[in-house]
């Protein structure tokens, strides 16, 4: 999820020229024609493409493309952390938190790390290849997954 692509996506939905939009653009005022259907179209698109569900009340408080982008990015990070914690817990068969580290968990070895990476990949969470050997904690998984976005 990068800013330019996000602007282009919003521009397509609101039928605006993406070259005329910036992160500071008010997406409602930038639309050729704004209606509740346009807003609904944005919500559905964000759910489909970025796997984020924005509450209508929250959406109504957002005005600029940057506010919308940052809100979506924040939701994605929270959702990604939850998926990572759930996956690690499931594979290790233990309750895990963000501060869990390999050296404190007997069951967590390099093979388990590969199983975790593969399971995350199936959930569309990618860890860059060059970072896999550096994974030593749940925090590492979260940080590297954010880099892989």
N, C-alpha and C positions, 0 to 999 in steps of 0.2 A: 504494500500500500504506500504509494508515494504521492506527493502533493500534486505534481503535474497531471498524472493520470486521474487523480481524484477530481481535479478541476475539469478535465475533459469529460469525465463521466457525468458530472453535474451539468455541464454545459449541454450535453446531448439531451438529457432529460428535460431541462428547462428551455430547450431550443434556443440557445444563445451561442454566440461566437466564442469559442474557447480562448481565442487570442485576446479578447476584450475582458476576460475575467482574470481576477487575481484572488489570492487567499482573502483579501480584504473586501471583496465584492459581496454585497448583500444578494444572496441567491434568489430571494423573492423579487426584489426590485430589478434584478438583471434578466428575469424571465420575459420573453416576448409577451406571454400571457400567463398569469398566475391564478391557479384555482386550487381547491382542496384536492382535486385529482392529481395535480402536479405534485403536491406535497406527498400524497399517497404513493405516487410513482417513485419518488425519491426514497421513501421508506422501504418499499418493496425491493427496489434495486439494491439498496445498501444491505438488506437482509440476504438477498440472493448472492451478490458478488463478494461482500465482505463479512458475511455471517454475523452481522450485528443487528440487534432488535432495539430500536429506539422508541421509547414511550412517546405517545403523541404530545403529552404535556411538555416533556423535555424538548421535543422537536420544535414546538411553538416558541420556545425561549431562545432558540438558536437563530442567528441572523446572517452571519457571514459564512463564507465557505470555510474559512479557517476554523471557526467555532464548530462547524459540522464535522470537519476533518478531525480535529482534536478530540471531539466527543467520541467519534467512531474508533479512533485509534486507542483511546482509553478503554473503551468497551472490549476491543479485540485483545488488548493486553490482559485484562482481567479474565476473559474467557480462556485465553491461551494458558495463563497460569493455572487456572482450574483444571484444564485438560492435562497439563503436565503433572500436577500434583496427583490427580486421579490415576493417571497412567503409571507413574512411579509406584504409587501405593499398591495398585493392582498387581504389578509385576513382582514387587518385593514381598507382597502379602503383609504389609505393615502400614500403620498410620504414619504419614510423612508430612512434613511442613517445609516451608521455604528455606529453613535453616539446616535441613538434613544434609549430612555429608557422608561420602562413601566410607571414609575411615572409621566412622562410628557404627556402621551397619555391616555386620558379618556377611549377610546375604548379598550385598552389593559389590560385585566384582566387574571385571571388564566385559564378561559375557552378558551379565545383566544389563550393563550400560548399552550394549549393542541391541539387546531386546527392547530396551526402553526407546532407543533412537528409532528402531524399525516401527514400533507401535505408534510413536509420535508422527512418523512420516505417513502412516496410514490415516492419521487424523489431520493431515495437511499442515503439520508443524515440522519445519525443516531445520535441522542443525547443520551448519556448513561443515563439509567433509573435513576441512583442516582443523576444525574445533573438536571433533569427536574424541580424540585422544586426550584433550584437555579437560573433559568433563570429570569433575570431582565432587559435585554437589548439585542439589536441586536449583540453587541460584545460578550455577553455571548453565544449566539447561535453559532456564528462563532467559538469561542474558544472551546466550548464543541463538536461541530461537527468535528473539527480537531482531538480532542481526541478520538472520536468515529470511526475514520477511521481505 
